Amino acid sequence: MSHTAHIRSHRKPRRSASTLAMRAGVAGGVLSTLAVAGASGSANAAEPVTQTLELPTLTADLAAQVAQSADATQQAAANYELRAERDAAAAQAAKEAKADLAEAKKKAAEAKKKAEEAARKEAAERASRTSERATLSASVDTGTSVGTGSGTSAGSSTSTNTSTPSGSAAAVVAFVQAQVGDAYVSGGTGPNSWDCSGLVQAAFKQVGVDLPRVSQAQSTAGTQVSLSNLQPGDILYWGGAGSAYHVGVYVGDGMFVGAQNSSTGVIKASLSYDPPSGAVRVL
Protein backbone atom coordinates (compact mmCIF):
# COMPACT_ATOMS: atom_id res chain seq x y z
CA MET A 1 0.00 0.00 0.00
CA SER A 2 1.14 3.38 -0.86
CA HIS A 3 2.15 5.68 1.88
CA THR A 4 -0.48 8.20 0.67
CA ALA A 5 -3.23 5.83 0.44
CA HIS A 6 -4.67 6.76 3.77
CA ILE A 7 -4.82 10.48 2.89
CA ARG A 8 -8.15 11.67 1.52
CA SER A 9 -7.91 12.92 -1.97
CA HIS A 10 -8.42 16.69 -2.53
CA ARG A 11 -10.16 16.17 -5.84
CA LYS A 12 -13.83 16.83 -6.02
CA PRO A 13 -15.90 13.77 -6.28
CA ARG A 14 -17.24 12.97 -9.68
CA ARG A 15 -20.89 13.89 -10.21
CA SER A 16 -23.16 11.28 -11.49
CA ALA A 17 -24.67 11.60 -14.94
CA SER A 18 -28.20 11.84 -13.59
CA THR A 19 -27.30 14.75 -11.38
CA LEU A 20 -25.72 16.57 -14.23
CA ALA A 21 -28.75 15.97 -16.46
CA MET A 22 -31.10 17.25 -13.82
CA ARG A 23 -29.10 20.41 -13.36
CA ALA A 24 -28.96 20.95 -17.07
CA GLY A 25 -32.75 20.67 -17.31
CA VAL A 26 -33.30 23.15 -14.52
CA ALA A 27 -30.93 25.60 -16.11
CA GLY A 28 -32.65 25.24 -19.45
CA GLY A 29 -36.04 25.91 -17.89
CA VAL A 30 -34.77 29.03 -16.17
CA LEU A 31 -33.25 30.31 -19.35
CA SER A 32 -36.49 29.63 -21.23
CA THR A 33 -38.46 31.49 -18.61
CA LEU A 34 -36.11 34.47 -18.80
CA ALA A 35 -36.34 34.47 -22.57
CA VAL A 36 -40.13 34.51 -22.50
CA ALA A 37 -40.14 37.26 -19.88
CA GLY A 38 -37.72 39.30 -21.92
CA ALA A 39 -39.75 38.90 -25.05
CA SER A 40 -42.85 39.89 -23.18
CA GLY A 41 -41.14 42.95 -21.77
CA SER A 42 -39.96 43.97 -25.21
CA ALA A 43 -43.46 43.61 -26.62
CA ASN A 44 -44.92 45.66 -23.80
CA ALA A 45 -42.41 48.41 -24.36
CA ALA A 46 -43.17 48.52 -28.09
CA GLU A 47 -47.00 48.56 -27.79
CA PRO A 48 -48.51 50.59 -24.90
CA VAL A 49 -51.46 49.04 -23.17
CA THR A 50 -54.77 50.94 -23.68
CA GLN A 51 -57.53 50.77 -21.13
CA THR A 52 -61.05 49.92 -22.46
CA LEU A 53 -64.01 51.69 -20.73
CA GLU A 54 -67.33 50.00 -20.87
CA LEU A 55 -70.34 52.31 -21.45
CA PRO A 56 -73.11 52.01 -18.93
CA THR A 57 -76.08 50.02 -20.03
CA LEU A 58 -79.35 52.07 -20.35
CA THR A 59 -81.94 50.74 -17.98
CA ALA A 60 -85.68 51.12 -18.55
CA ASP A 61 -85.96 53.97 -16.00
CA LEU A 62 -83.07 55.86 -17.53
CA ALA A 63 -84.56 55.46 -21.02
CA ALA A 64 -87.90 56.81 -19.76
CA GLN A 65 -86.18 59.81 -18.21
CA VAL A 66 -84.38 60.53 -21.47
CA ALA A 67 -87.66 60.30 -23.40
CA GLN A 68 -89.40 62.62 -20.93
CA SER A 69 -86.57 65.12 -21.21
CA ALA A 70 -86.83 65.04 -25.01
CA ASP A 71 -90.61 65.57 -24.83
CA ALA A 72 -90.19 68.49 -22.43
CA THR A 73 -87.63 70.08 -24.72
CA GLN A 74 -89.92 69.66 -27.72
CA GLN A 75 -92.88 71.09 -25.78
CA ALA A 76 -90.82 74.08 -24.67
CA ALA A 77 -89.81 74.74 -28.26
CA ALA A 78 -93.47 74.54 -29.35
CA ASN A 79 -94.47 76.94 -26.57
CA TYR A 80 -91.80 79.43 -27.63
CA GLU A 81 -92.98 79.20 -31.24
CA LEU A 82 -96.63 79.69 -30.21
CA ARG A 83 -95.69 82.67 -28.06
CA ALA A 84 -93.77 84.19 -30.97
CA GLU A 85 -96.80 83.75 -33.24
CA ARG A 86 -99.08 85.36 -30.65
CA ASP A 87 -96.72 88.27 -30.21
CA ALA A 88 -96.60 88.79 -33.97
CA ALA A 89 -100.41 88.62 -34.20
CA ALA A 90 -100.78 91.10 -31.35
CA ALA A 91 -98.36 93.48 -33.02
CA GLN A 92 -100.28 93.23 -36.30
CA ALA A 93 -103.60 93.77 -34.52
CA ALA A 94 -102.21 96.82 -32.74
CA LYS A 95 -100.99 98.19 -36.07
CA GLU A 96 -104.38 97.66 -37.70
CA ALA A 97 -106.19 99.17 -34.70
CA LYS A 98 -103.98 102.23 -34.92
CA ALA A 99 -104.74 102.59 -38.63
CA ASP A 100 -108.49 102.15 -37.99
CA LEU A 101 -108.39 104.77 -35.25
CA ALA A 102 -106.66 107.21 -37.55
CA GLU A 103 -109.25 106.56 -40.26
CA ALA A 104 -112.10 106.99 -37.77
CA LYS A 105 -110.65 110.29 -36.58
CA LYS A 106 -110.35 111.44 -40.18
CA LYS A 107 -113.96 110.54 -40.94
CA ALA A 108 -115.13 112.16 -37.70
CA ALA A 109 -113.30 115.35 -38.64
CA GLU A 110 -114.89 115.30 -42.12
CA ALA A 111 -118.35 114.69 -40.64
CA LYS A 112 -117.85 117.53 -38.16
CA LYS A 113 -116.80 119.83 -40.97
CA LYS A 114 -119.86 118.90 -43.03
CA ALA A 115 -122.13 119.37 -40.02
CA GLU A 116 -120.67 122.80 -39.37
CA GLU A 117 -121.14 123.77 -43.01
CA ALA A 118 -124.73 122.54 -42.94
CA ALA A 119 -125.36 124.45 -39.70
CA ARG A 120 -123.94 127.64 -41.21
CA LYS A 121 -126.09 127.19 -44.30
CA GLU A 122 -129.20 126.57 -42.23
CA ALA A 123 -128.44 129.59 -40.05
CA ALA A 124 -128.08 131.73 -43.17
CA GLU A 125 -131.41 130.48 -44.52
CA ARG A 126 -133.12 131.14 -41.22
CA ALA A 127 -131.67 134.61 -41.09
CA SER A 128 -132.97 135.34 -44.58
CA ARG A 129 -136.48 134.40 -43.47
CA THR A 130 -136.45 136.31 -40.22
CA SER A 131 -138.25 139.36 -41.64
CA GLU A 132 -140.83 137.23 -43.43
CA ARG A 133 -141.64 135.25 -40.31
CA ALA A 134 -141.94 138.39 -38.25
CA THR A 135 -144.47 139.74 -40.75
CA LEU A 136 -146.19 136.35 -40.88
CA SER A 137 -146.68 136.27 -37.10
CA ALA A 138 -148.36 139.67 -37.26
CA SER A 139 -150.68 138.65 -40.07
CA VAL A 140 -151.77 135.20 -38.88
CA ASP A 141 -154.78 136.51 -36.96
CA THR A 142 -156.01 138.76 -39.83
CA GLY A 143 -155.55 136.23 -42.63
CA THR A 144 -153.97 138.81 -44.94
CA SER A 145 -151.47 137.80 -47.58
CA VAL A 146 -147.77 137.67 -46.73
CA GLY A 147 -145.11 138.73 -49.20
CA THR A 148 -147.18 139.34 -52.32
CA GLY A 149 -150.28 140.90 -50.77
CA SER A 150 -153.83 139.61 -50.77
CA GLY A 151 -155.07 138.60 -54.17
CA THR A 152 -151.70 139.04 -55.90
CA SER A 153 -149.69 136.43 -57.70
CA ALA A 154 -147.17 134.34 -55.72
CA GLY A 155 -145.13 133.82 -58.89
CA SER A 156 -145.55 133.50 -62.61
CA SER A 157 -146.32 129.78 -62.26
CA THR A 158 -148.72 130.13 -59.32
CA SER A 159 -152.46 130.56 -59.63
CA THR A 160 -154.24 133.81 -58.65
CA ASN A 161 -157.54 131.99 -58.28
CA THR A 162 -159.66 134.00 -55.82
CA SER A 163 -162.80 131.90 -56.14
CA THR A 164 -164.62 131.09 -52.94
CA PRO A 165 -164.42 127.36 -52.16
CA SER A 166 -167.66 125.44 -51.87
CA GLY A 167 -168.85 122.03 -50.82
CA SER A 168 -166.24 119.62 -49.54
CA ALA A 169 -163.35 121.93 -50.51
CA ALA A 170 -164.85 124.70 -48.36
CA ALA A 171 -165.06 122.30 -45.39
CA VAL A 172 -161.42 121.29 -45.82
CA VAL A 173 -160.30 124.93 -46.05
CA ALA A 174 -162.36 125.92 -43.03
CA PHE A 175 -160.92 123.08 -40.97
CA VAL A 176 -157.24 123.83 -41.68
CA GLN A 177 -157.73 127.58 -41.15
CA ALA A 178 -159.33 126.83 -37.79
CA GLN A 179 -156.11 125.14 -36.70
CA VAL A 180 -153.85 128.13 -37.47
CA GLY A 181 -151.79 128.87 -34.34
CA ASP A 182 -151.80 125.27 -33.06
CA ALA A 183 -148.47 123.72 -32.12
CA TYR A 184 -146.36 121.58 -34.43
CA VAL A 185 -145.43 118.18 -32.98
CA SER A 186 -143.80 115.42 -35.01
CA GLY A 187 -146.37 112.64 -35.33
CA GLY A 188 -149.15 114.89 -34.06
CA THR A 189 -152.71 114.21 -35.25
CA GLY A 190 -154.62 116.81 -33.20
CA PRO A 191 -156.68 118.14 -31.78
CA ASN A 192 -154.30 120.88 -30.58
CA SER A 193 -150.96 119.79 -32.12
CA TRP A 194 -150.16 118.51 -35.59
CA ASP A 195 -147.51 117.55 -38.03
CA CYS A 196 -147.97 118.42 -41.70
CA SER A 197 -149.50 115.16 -42.94
CA GLY A 198 -151.52 114.69 -39.74
CA LEU A 199 -153.28 118.04 -40.35
CA VAL A 200 -153.99 117.27 -44.01
CA GLN A 201 -155.32 113.80 -43.19
CA ALA A 202 -157.64 115.16 -40.48
CA ALA A 203 -158.96 117.92 -42.78
CA PHE A 204 -159.99 115.50 -45.51
CA LYS A 205 -161.42 113.07 -43.00
CA GLN A 206 -164.00 115.76 -42.17
CA VAL A 207 -165.47 115.27 -45.66
CA GLY A 208 -165.22 111.45 -45.71
CA VAL A 209 -161.93 111.12 -47.61
CA ASP A 210 -159.42 108.72 -46.07
CA LEU A 211 -155.90 109.80 -47.00
CA PRO A 212 -152.64 107.95 -46.27
CA ARG A 213 -150.90 109.05 -43.10
CA VAL A 214 -147.53 110.20 -44.47
CA SER A 215 -146.62 113.02 -46.85
CA GLN A 216 -144.93 110.72 -49.39
CA ALA A 217 -148.16 108.82 -50.01
CA GLN A 218 -150.37 111.92 -49.83
CA SER A 219 -148.36 113.53 -52.65
CA THR A 220 -149.69 110.86 -55.03
CA ALA A 221 -153.17 110.38 -53.52
CA GLY A 222 -154.99 112.37 -56.21
CA THR A 223 -154.59 113.80 -59.70
CA GLN A 224 -151.47 115.87 -60.30
CA VAL A 225 -152.27 119.54 -61.13
CA SER A 226 -150.00 122.39 -62.13
CA LEU A 227 -149.24 125.19 -59.70
CA SER A 228 -150.73 127.64 -62.23
CA ASN A 229 -154.14 125.96 -61.98
CA LEU A 230 -154.60 125.56 -58.23
CA GLN A 231 -158.03 125.44 -56.58
CA PRO A 232 -158.90 125.74 -52.87
CA GLY A 233 -158.67 122.34 -51.22
CA ASP A 234 -155.78 121.09 -53.38
CA ILE A 235 -152.96 119.34 -51.53
CA LEU A 236 -149.58 121.02 -51.95
CA TYR A 237 -146.36 119.06 -51.54
CA TRP A 238 -142.67 119.88 -51.22
CA GLY A 239 -140.13 117.48 -52.73
CA GLY A 240 -140.85 114.87 -55.38
CA ALA A 241 -144.18 113.19 -55.99
CA GLY A 242 -144.01 109.99 -53.98
CA SER A 243 -141.01 111.25 -52.00
CA ALA A 244 -142.42 114.49 -50.58
CA TYR A 245 -141.10 115.65 -47.21
CA HIS A 246 -143.88 118.20 -46.50
CA VAL A 247 -147.52 118.84 -47.38
CA GLY A 248 -150.13 121.59 -46.88
CA VAL A 249 -153.53 122.73 -48.17
CA TYR A 250 -154.10 125.50 -50.70
CA VAL A 251 -156.86 127.80 -49.36
CA GLY A 252 -157.13 130.29 -52.28
CA ASP A 253 -155.85 133.79 -52.95
CA GLY A 254 -152.29 132.52 -53.28
CA MET A 255 -152.28 131.27 -49.67
CA PHE A 256 -151.77 127.91 -48.03
CA VAL A 257 -152.15 126.49 -44.53
CA GLY A 258 -149.67 123.98 -43.16
CA ALA A 259 -148.07 122.68 -39.99
CA GLN A 260 -144.61 123.96 -40.81
CA ASN A 261 -142.27 123.27 -37.87
CA SER A 262 -141.92 123.56 -34.11
CA SER A 263 -140.92 127.24 -34.40
CA THR A 264 -143.97 128.46 -36.31
CA GLY A 265 -146.58 125.79 -35.63
CA VAL A 266 -149.60 125.78 -37.97
CA ILE A 267 -149.50 128.89 -40.20
CA LYS A 268 -151.33 130.55 -43.06
CA ALA A 269 -148.85 132.02 -45.51
CA SER A 270 -148.27 133.10 -49.08
CA LEU A 271 -147.01 130.53 -51.54
CA SER A 272 -143.95 132.77 -52.00
CA TYR A 273 -143.05 132.19 -48.34
CA ASP A 274 -142.18 128.59 -49.18
CA PRO A 275 -142.96 127.72 -52.83
CA PRO A 276 -144.27 124.16 -53.20
CA SER A 277 -142.97 121.62 -55.69
CA GLY A 278 -146.32 120.35 -56.92
CA ALA A 279 -149.98 119.69 -56.11
CA VAL A 280 -152.62 116.96 -56.25
CA ARG A 281 -156.41 117.32 -56.42
CA VAL A 282 -158.48 114.86 -54.39
CA LEU A 283 -161.89 116.53 -54.38
Phi, psi and chi 1 to 4 in degrees:
 res  aa     phi    psi   chi1   chi2   chi3   chi4
   1 MET       -  143.5  171.1  179.4  -67.9      -
   2 SER   -73.9  156.0  171.1      -      -      -
   3 HIS   -74.8   -8.2   63.1  -80.8      -      -
   4 THR  -107.1    8.2   60.1      -      -      -
   5 ALA   -69.0  -27.9      -      -      -      -
   6 HIS   -86.4   -2.0   63.4  -78.0      -      -
   7 ILE   -91.9  130.8  -61.0  173.3      -      -
   8 ARG   -67.1  137.6 -178.4  174.4  -63.0 -178.4
   9 SER   -71.2  144.0  176.2      -      -      -
  10 HIS   -86.0   -4.0  -69.2  -74.9      -      -
  11 ARG   -72.7  145.5  -69.4 -177.6 -179.8  179.1
  12 LYS   -70.9  145.0  -66.5  179.4  179.6 -178.4
  13 PRO   -69.3  147.2   22.5  -32.2      -      -
  14 ARG   -67.1  136.4  -67.7  178.2  179.4  -90.6
  15 ARG   -86.5  147.9  -64.4 -177.2  177.3   91.2
  16 SER   -77.2  157.8   63.8      -      -      -
  17 ALA   -62.0  -35.0      -      -      -      -
  18 SER   -68.9  -37.4   59.7      -      -      -
  19 THR   -66.4  -43.4  -60.7      -      -      -
  20 LEU   -61.9  -40.3  -67.5  173.9      -      -
  21 ALA   -65.1  -39.0      -      -      -      -
  22 MET   -66.0  -43.2 -177.7 -177.2   64.6      -
  23 ARG   -65.3  -36.7  -70.6 -177.2  175.7 -180.0
  24 ALA   -64.7  -38.5      -      -      -      -
  25 GLY   -66.3  -41.0      -      -      -      -
  26 VAL   -64.3  -45.0  170.9      -      -      -
  27 ALA   -60.4  -42.3      -      -      -      -
  28 GLY   -62.0  -39.9      -      -      -      -
  29 GLY   -64.9  -39.7      -      -      -      -
  30 VAL   -64.6  -45.5  170.1      -      -      -
  31 LEU   -60.5  -40.3  -68.5  174.6      -      -
  32 SER   -62.3  -41.2  -61.6      -      -      -
  33 THR   -63.7  -44.0  -60.4      -      -      -
  34 LEU   -63.2  -39.5  -68.2  174.7      -      -
  35 ALA   -62.9  -44.2      -      -      -      -
  36 VAL   -63.7  -41.9  171.8      -      -      -
  37 ALA   -64.4  -40.3      -      -      -      -
  38 GLY   -64.5  -43.7      -      -      -      -
  39 ALA   -61.9  -39.5      -      -      -      -
  40 SER   -65.1  -40.8  176.4      -      -      -
  41 GLY   -64.3  -40.9      -      -      -      -
  42 SER   -61.5  -42.1  -61.0      -      -      -
  43 ALA   -64.7  -38.7      -      -      -      -
  44 ASN   -68.6  -34.3  -71.8  -19.8      -      -
  45 ALA   -70.6  -32.8      -      -      -      -
  46 ALA   -77.4  -38.1      -      -      -      -
  47 GLU  -121.5  108.7  -62.3  179.4    4.2      -
  48 PRO   -67.8  145.9   23.6  -33.9      -      -
  49 VAL   -80.2  127.0  176.7      -      -      -
  50 THR  -102.5  141.2   58.5      -      -      -
  51 GLN   -91.2  131.4 -176.1  177.7    3.7      -
  52 THR   -97.4  123.5  -58.2      -      -      -
  53 LEU  -101.1  130.5  -61.6  178.1      -      -
  54 GLU   -88.3  128.6  -65.4 -175.7    2.0      -
  55 LEU   -70.8  145.3  -65.3  175.8      -      -
  56 PRO   -68.7  144.8   24.5  -34.2      -      -
  57 THR   -81.1  129.1  -57.5      -      -      -
  58 LEU   -70.5  123.5  -67.3  177.5      -      -
  59 THR   -86.7  173.0   63.4      -      -      -
  60 ALA   -64.3  -41.2      -      -      -      -
  61 ASP   -65.4  -43.0  -69.0  -19.1      -      -
  62 LEU   -64.9  -40.0 -177.9   57.6      -      -
  63 ALA   -62.9  -40.1      -      -      -      -
  64 ALA   -64.2  -40.9      -      -      -      -
  65 GLN   -64.1  -40.7  -68.1  177.3    1.5      -
  66 VAL   -63.6  -41.6  170.9      -      -      -
  67 ALA   -64.6  -42.5      -      -      -      -
  68 GLN   -63.0  -40.6  -69.1  176.9   -3.0      -
  69 SER   -63.1  -40.4  177.4      -      -      -
  70 ALA   -64.7  -42.1      -      -      -      -
  71 ASP   -62.6  -43.3  -68.7  -19.2      -      -
  72 ALA   -62.6  -40.9      -      -      -      -
  73 THR   -64.0  -43.0  -59.0      -      -      -
  74 GLN   -64.3  -40.7 -175.2  175.7    1.7      -
  75 GLN   -65.3  -39.9 -176.0   61.1   42.1      -
  76 ALA   -62.9  -41.7      -      -      -      -
  77 ALA   -63.0  -40.9      -      -      -      -
  78 ALA   -64.5  -39.5      -      -      -      -
  79 ASN   -64.8  -41.0  -69.7  -21.3      -      -
  80 TYR   -63.0  -41.5  -74.4  136.0      -      -
  81 GLU   -65.6  -42.7 -177.5  177.5   -0.1      -
  82 LEU   -63.2  -41.7  178.3   60.0      -      -
  83 ARG   -62.8  -40.3 -176.4  179.6  -58.3  173.9
  84 ALA   -63.3  -40.9      -      -      -      -
  85 GLU   -64.6  -41.2  -68.8  176.9   -6.2      -
  86 ARG   -65.1  -41.5  -71.7  177.7  177.4  174.6
  87 ASP   -61.4  -42.3  -68.5  -16.6      -      -
  88 ALA   -65.4  -40.8      -      -      -      -
  89 ALA   -65.2  -40.7      -      -      -      -
  90 ALA   -63.8  -40.2      -      -      -      -
  91 ALA   -64.5  -41.1      -      -      -      -
  92 GLN   -65.6  -42.1 -178.9   64.0   23.0      -
  93 ALA   -63.0  -41.1      -      -      -      -
  94 ALA   -63.0  -39.2      -      -      -      -
  95 LYS   -64.3  -44.4 -177.2  177.9  179.4 -179.2
  96 GLU   -66.7  -39.6  -67.8  176.4   -3.2      -
  97 ALA   -62.5  -39.1      -      -      -      -
  98 LYS   -64.0  -41.7 -175.1  176.5 -179.8 -179.7
  99 ALA   -65.7  -41.4      -      -      -      -
 100 ASP   -64.0  -40.2  -68.9  -17.6      -      -
 101 LEU   -62.8  -41.9  179.0   59.7      -      -
 102 ALA   -63.5  -41.3      -      -      -      -
 103 GLU   -65.5  -40.8 -177.4   66.3   16.7      -
 104 ALA   -63.9  -40.6      -      -      -      -
 105 LYS   -63.3  -39.3  -71.9 -178.0  177.3  179.5
 106 LYS   -63.7  -45.2 -179.3 -179.8  178.0 -179.1
 107 LYS   -66.5  -38.0  -70.3 -177.0  177.6  179.3
 108 ALA   -63.4  -39.9      -      -      -      -
 109 ALA   -64.6  -41.7      -      -      -      -
 110 GLU   -64.4  -42.6  -67.1  175.7   -7.6      -
 111 ALA   -63.9  -40.4      -      -      -      -
 112 LYS   -62.7  -41.4 -177.4  178.6  178.6 -179.4
 113 LYS   -63.3  -43.8 -176.7  177.4  179.5 -179.4
 114 LYS   -64.1  -40.9  -70.3 -179.3  179.4  179.6
 115 ALA   -63.7  -40.3      -      -      -      -
 116 GLU   -65.4  -39.9  -69.5  175.0  -11.4      -
 117 GLU   -65.1  -41.4  -68.7  176.5   -7.0      -
 118 ALA   -64.6  -39.8      -      -      -      -
 119 ALA   -65.2  -40.7      -      -      -      -
 120 ARG   -64.2  -40.8  -74.9 -166.3  -64.8  -91.2
 121 LYS   -64.7  -44.0 -177.0  177.6  179.7 -179.6
 122 GLU   -64.7  -39.6 -177.2  178.2   -2.4      -
 123 ALA   -63.1  -39.2      -      -      -      -
 124 ALA   -64.9  -41.4      -      -      -      -
 125 GLU   -65.3  -40.0  -68.3  176.7   -7.6      -
 126 ARG   -65.6  -39.3  -73.0  179.9  178.4  178.0
 127 ALA   -63.7  -36.6      -      -      -      -
 128 SER   -69.4  -20.5   66.8      -      -      -
 129 ARG  -100.0   -0.3  -66.9 -175.8  178.7 -178.2
 130 THR   -57.0  -47.2  -61.4      -      -      -
 131 SER   -65.1  -39.0   59.1      -      -      -
 132 GLU   -65.3  -41.6  -72.0 -174.5   64.4      -
 133 ARG   -69.2  -34.5  -71.3 -177.7  177.5  179.1
 134 ALA   -63.1  -43.1      -      -      -      -
 135 THR   -66.7  -37.8  -54.8      -      -      -
 136 LEU   -61.7  -44.5  174.0   64.0      -      -
 137 SER   -60.4  -34.0  -62.9      -      -      -
 138 ALA   -76.2  -23.7      -      -      -      -
 139 SER  -101.7   -4.0   63.0      -      -      -
 140 VAL   -59.7  -43.9  165.3      -      -      -
 141 ASP   -70.3  -28.5  -66.4  -27.2      -      -
 142 THR   -88.7  -23.4   63.5      -      -      -
 143 GLY    77.7   13.9      -      -      -      -
 144 THR   -76.3  161.7   58.0      -      -      -
 145 SER   -71.7  146.7  175.3      -      -      -
 146 VAL  -111.4  130.5  177.8      -      -      -
 147 GLY    92.1  -59.0      -      -      -      -
 148 THR  -104.6  -11.0   61.1      -      -      -
 149 GLY    87.6  152.6      -      -      -      -
 150 SER   -63.3  130.1  178.3      -      -      -
 151 GLY    80.9    3.5      -      -      -      -
 152 THR  -100.2  165.3   60.3      -      -      -
 153 SER   -74.5  140.1  174.7      -      -      -
 154 ALA   -88.3    1.7      -      -      -      -
 155 GLY   156.9  163.7      -      -      -      -
 156 SER   -65.5  -23.9   59.0      -      -      -
 157 SER  -100.5    6.2   61.8      -      -      -
 158 THR  -108.1  140.6  -56.2      -      -      -
 159 SER   -67.1  149.5  171.6      -      -      -
 160 THR  -111.3   25.6   58.0      -      -      -
 161 ASN   -59.4  119.5 -173.0  -10.9      -      -
 162 THR  -111.7   15.6   58.7      -      -      -
 163 SER   -65.3  148.1   63.0      -      -      -
 164 THR   -82.1  126.1  -58.9      -      -      -
 165 PRO   -66.1  152.6   25.1  -34.4      -      -
 166 SER  -138.5  166.2   60.4      -      -      -
 167 GLY    61.9 -136.5      -      -      -      -
 168 SER   -63.9  -37.8  -63.4      -      -      -
 169 ALA   -61.0  -40.1      -      -      -      -
 170 ALA   -63.6  -38.9      -      -      -      -
 171 ALA   -66.6  -39.0      -      -      -      -
 172 VAL   -65.2  -45.4  168.6      -      -      -
 173 VAL   -63.2  -43.8  169.3      -      -      -
 174 ALA   -62.4  -38.8      -      -      -      -
 175 PHE   -65.0  -50.2 -179.7   86.6      -      -
 176 VAL   -66.4  -35.1  -64.9      -      -      -
 177 GLN   -69.3  -27.7  -70.3 -167.1  123.0      -
 178 ALA   -70.3  -18.0      -      -      -      -
 179 GLN   -95.1   -1.6  -46.3  -48.8  -44.0      -
 180 VAL   -57.9  130.3  170.4      -      -      -
 181 GLY   101.1  -15.7      -      -      -      -
 182 ASP   -66.8  162.3  -76.7   -5.4      -      -
 183 ALA   -77.9  152.3      -      -      -      -
 184 TYR   -96.7  127.5  173.0   91.7      -      -
 185 VAL  -137.0  126.9  175.0      -      -      -
 186 SER   -58.8  125.8  178.8      -      -      -
 187 GLY    86.4    0.7      -      -      -      -
 188 GLY   -72.3  138.4      -      -      -      -
 189 THR  -127.3   22.7   56.3      -      -      -
 190 GLY    95.7 -179.4      -      -      -      -
 191 PRO   -86.2  -11.5   31.8  -35.1      -      -
 192 ASN  -116.6   -0.6  -61.3  -45.7      -      -
 193 SER  -145.8  144.1   60.2      -      -      -
 194 TRP  -144.7  158.6  -46.4   84.9      -      -
 195 ASP  -110.4  176.1   64.3   10.5      -      -
 196 CYS   -60.6  -49.3   62.3      -      -      -
 197 SER   -74.7  -27.8   56.3      -      -      -
 198 GLY   -65.1  -39.0      -      -      -      -
 199 LEU   -66.9  -45.1  176.0   62.0      -      -
 200 VAL   -63.9  -43.4  172.3      -      -      -
 201 GLN   -61.0  -44.5 -176.7 -173.4   48.8      -
 202 ALA   -65.5  -36.9      -      -      -      -
 203 ALA   -63.2  -44.3      -      -      -      -
 204 PHE   -77.1  -22.1  -80.1   84.2      -      -
 205 LYS   -66.4  -26.5 -169.7  173.8 -177.3  179.2
 206 GLN   -63.0  -24.9  -56.5  -57.1  -50.4      -
 207 VAL  -109.9   16.5  -63.7      -      -      -
 208 GLY    83.2   17.6      -      -      -      -
 209 VAL  -106.9  119.2  176.3      -      -      -
 210 ASP   -92.1  110.1  -69.1  -33.5      -      -
 211 LEU   -98.1  157.2  -68.4  179.0      -      -
 212 PRO   -60.6  161.7  -20.4   32.4      -      -
 213 ARG   -78.5  -33.4  172.7   64.2 -178.3   85.6
 214 VAL  -104.6  156.4  -64.1      -      -      -
 215 SER   -63.1  -34.3   58.0      -      -      -
 216 GLN   -59.0  -45.5  -68.5   90.3  -20.7      -
 217 ALA   -74.8  -35.4      -      -      -      -
 218 GLN   -64.4  -28.5  -71.3  178.9    5.7      -
 219 SER   -70.9   -7.7   65.4      -      -      -
 220 THR  -126.2   16.6   58.2      -      -      -
 221 ALA   -76.9  -19.1      -      -      -      -
 222 GLY  -131.6 -155.2      -      -      -      -
 223 THR   -89.7  130.4  -57.3      -      -      -
 224 GLN   -67.0  133.7  -63.9  -72.8  -33.3      -
 225 VAL  -129.3  152.5  -64.9      -      -      -
 226 SER   -76.7  155.4   66.9      -      -      -
 227 LEU   -69.6  -14.6  -63.8  176.9      -      -
 228 SER   -86.4   -3.0   61.4      -      -      -
 229 ASN  -130.7   39.4 -170.3   33.4      -      -
 230 LEU   -73.3  149.0  -67.9  175.5      -      -
 231 GLN  -129.5  150.1  -65.7 -179.9    3.9      -
 232 PRO   -55.8  136.0  -26.9   36.5      -      -
 233 GLY    98.2   -8.6      -      -      -      -
 234 ASP   -70.8  147.6  -72.2  -14.6      -      -
 235 ILE   -90.6  124.4  -61.7  174.2      -      -
 236 LEU   -94.9  146.2  -54.7  174.9      -      -
 237 TYR  -136.9  153.4   62.5   83.8      -      -
 238 TRP  -117.6  129.7  -74.8 -104.5      -      -
 239 GLY   104.3 -166.9      -      -      -      -
 240 GLY   -83.8  154.1      -      -      -      -
 241 ALA   -64.3  122.8      -      -      -      -
 242 GLY    93.0  -13.3      -      -      -      -
 243 SER  -134.8   26.0   59.8      -      -      -
 244 ALA   -64.3  145.1      -      -      -      -
 245 TYR  -107.5   -3.8   59.0   85.4      -      -
 246 HIS  -158.4  147.1 -177.8   61.1      -      -
 247 VAL  -138.3  160.3  -71.3      -      -      -
 248 GLY  -158.0 -177.3      -      -      -      -
 249 VAL  -122.2  129.7  175.9      -      -      -
 250 TYR   -77.1  130.1  179.9   66.8      -      -
 251 VAL  -114.7    6.8  -64.9      -      -      -
 252 GLY    97.1  165.2      -      -      -      -
 253 ASP    57.5   33.2  -65.1  -30.3      -      -
 254 GLY    70.2   22.0      -      -      -      -
 255 MET  -118.4  156.8  -54.3  -71.5  -70.1      -
 256 PHE  -139.1  160.0   76.5   93.6      -      -
 257 VAL  -121.5  134.0  171.8      -      -      -
 258 GLY  -158.6  153.6      -      -      -      -
 259 ALA   -85.9   97.9      -      -      -      -
 260 GLN   -77.3  -63.7  -65.7  -60.1   97.3      -
 261 ASN  -162.8  178.6   52.1   57.3      -      -
 262 SER   -68.3  -18.7   57.2      -      -      -
 263 SER   -79.7  -40.1  -62.2      -      -      -
 264 THR  -102.4  -24.8   62.5      -      -      -
 265 GLY    71.1 -150.2      -      -      -      -
 266 VAL   -83.0  125.4  179.2      -      -      -
 267 ILE  -129.0  161.8   64.0  170.0      -      -
 268 LYS  -117.1  121.7 -179.9  179.5  179.5 -179.7
 269 ALA  -146.2  165.4      -      -      -      -
 270 SER   -71.5  150.8  168.0      -      -      -
 271 LEU   -60.9  -26.2  -67.2  176.7      -      -
 272 SER   -71.9  -19.2   63.5      -      -      -
 273 TYR   -62.1  -40.6  170.2   73.6      -      -
 274 ASP  -154.4   82.1 -168.1    5.5      -      -
 275 PRO   -55.9  128.7  -23.6   34.4      -      -
 276 PRO   -75.1  167.3   28.0  -33.8      -      -
 277 SER   -91.0  -30.9  -56.0      -      -      -
 278 GLY  -169.0 -175.1      -      -      -      -
 279 ALA  -152.4  154.0      -      -      -      -
 280 VAL  -129.9  148.1  -68.9      -      -      -
 281 ARG  -113.1  121.3 -175.0  166.4  -64.3  157.3
 282 VAL  -101.6  -36.5  177.5      -      -      -
 283 LEU   -90.1      -  -59.4  175.6      -      -
